[in-house]
């Protein structure tokens, strides 16, 4: 699949694009977890583990 993106010139537009891409990735992740052949408790544990890891990484990046 080819995707053509006209990269934004203005900072506000760049932030908007970043947010939309992040939202898209989050939606894909949630859908993948929903379709795993495991119980709902395990799905929740996986999602929580991912969220905790992202929080830790964000903290590391913020402290630079």
Secondary structure, DSSP 4 states (H G I P E B T S, - for coil): --------SSHHHHHHHHHHHHHHHHHHHHHHHHTSSS-HHHHHHHHHHHHHHHHHHHHHHHT-
